[in-house]
Amino acid sequence: MSIFDNDDEYYMREALREARAATEEGEIPIGAVIVCNGEIVARAHNNTERLHDVTAHAEMVAFTAASNTLGSKYLRECTLYVTVEPCPMCAGAAGWTQIGKVVYGAIDEKRGYGKIGSGMLHPKTEVVGGVLEEECAELMKEFFKKRRG
């Protein structure tokens, strides 16, 4: 039995679906979904290549989509599910949204916000890491293995 909530695993699988879509588009395979009151209100994956925009990370695109769907810049009642630990930029944006919870899969040893510190998130944001970690990490490893050939 998993130590994580079944909902966390369910929604992380949805984020993994987005990450796979990113791979098919030649993007780094990071996917995100934002859930509010048990409903997915935003789905996104990295779009940095397609949009020629270094800020078009899955989380950033998802924040914009969720805010537009909900009509609010604050996402206090929402949960972000993302396949890889957010970078400092995305963690900072998560802090500004005051998102209620962040759930990520794989740790980003090189560029994850955890290298800087958790103070980037809103003080009330709950963080859960390691949900489907191996599956999330494997997707990244395979992508970069193929890319570096």
Solvent accessible surface area in square Angstrom, and as a share of the most:
residue,aa,sasa,rsa
1,M,219,0.98
2,S,44,0.29
3,I,159,0.81
4,F,46,0.19
5,D,79,0.41
6,N,103,0.53
7,D,84,0.44
8,D,7,0.04
9,E,35,0.16
10,Y,124,0.47
11,Y,24,0.09
12,M,0,0.00
13,R,112,0.41
14,E,11,0.05
15,A,0,0.00
16,L,1,0.00
17,R,147,0.54
18,E,25,0.11
19,A,0,0.00
20,R,101,0.37
21,A,32,0.25
22,A,0,0.00
23,T,51,0.30
24,E,150,0.67
25,E,93,0.42
26,G,39,0.38
27,E,1,0.00
28,I,54,0.27
29,P,1,0.00
30,I,27,0.14
31,G,0,0.00
32,A,0,0.00
33,V,0,0.00
34,I,0,0.00
35,V,11,0.07
36,C,13,0.08
37,N,140,0.72
38,G,57,0.55
39,E,114,0.51
40,I,41,0.21
41,V,20,0.11
42,A,6,0.05
43,R,109,0.40
44,A,5,0.04
45,H,25,0.11
46,N,7,0.04
47,N,10,0.05
48,T,29,0.17
49,E,96,0.43
50,R,153,0.56
51,L,85,0.42
52,H,170,0.76
53,D,53,0.28
54,V,126,0.73
55,T,61,0.35
56,A,5,0.04
57,H,46,0.21
58,A,0,0.00
59,E,7,0.03
60,M,50,0.22
61,V,46,0.26
62,A,0,0.00
63,F,12,0.05
64,T,83,0.48
65,A,35,0.27
66,A,0,0.00
67,S,22,0.15
68,N,115,0.59
69,T,86,0.50
70,L,72,0.36
71,G,69,0.66
72,S,46,0.30
73,K,139,0.59
74,Y,74,0.28
75,L,1,0.01
76,R,128,0.47
77,E,136,0.61
78,C,3,0.02
79,T,21,0.12
80,L,1,0.00
81,Y,9,0.04
82,V,0,0.00
83,T,1,0.01
84,V,6,0.04
85,E,14,0.06
86,P,1,0.01
87,C,23,0.13
88,P,38,0.24
89,M,68,0.30
90,C,1,0.01
91,A,0,0.00
92,G,19,0.18
93,A,20,0.15
94,A,1,0.00
95,G,13,0.13
96,W,210,0.74
97,T,13,0.07
98,Q,44,0.20
99,I,1,0.00
100,G,24,0.23
101,K,42,0.18
102,V,1,0.00
103,V,0,0.00
104,Y,27,0.10
105,G,0,0.00
106,A,6,0.04
107,I,93,0.47
108,D,36,0.19
109,E,129,0.58
110,K,167,0.71
111,R,179,0.65
112,G,1,0.01
113,Y,11,0.04
114,G,48,0.46
115,K,140,0.59
116,I,117,0.60
117,G,27,0.26
118,S,80,0.51
119,G,76,0.73
120,M,59,0.26
121,L,14,0.07
122,H,50,0.22
123,P,127,0.80
124,K,174,0.74
125,T,17,0.10
126,E,95,0.43
127,V,60,0.34
128,V,31,0.18
129,G,30,0.29
130,G,17,0.16
131,V,0,0.00
132,L,31,0.15
133,E,69,0.31
134,E,155,0.69
135,E,63,0.28
136,C,1,0.01
137,A,23,0.18
138,E,83,0.37
139,L,33,0.17
140,M,36,0.16
141,K,130,0.55
142,E,66,0.29
143,F,21,0.09
144,F,45,0.19
145,K,143,0.61
146,K,154,0.65
147,R,124,0.45
148,R,180,0.66
149,G,98,0.94
